[in-house]
Amino acid sequence: MMRKAGALGVAKMVYDQARKPENQARIKDVVAKVKARRNAPRPR
């Protein structure tokens, strides 16, 4: 039960941080970089 409460607390903290506009911009940049890396042609 305490484990679930701890996990819920961490999840809420992450959710609250993700709602901030400056963090949303960072998240979008990271997602764009990952997508670009995945779609980049691989050298053979």
Secondary structure, DSSP 8 states (H G I E B T S, - for coil): -HHHHHHHHHHHHHHHHHTSHHHHHHHHHHHHHHHHHHHS----
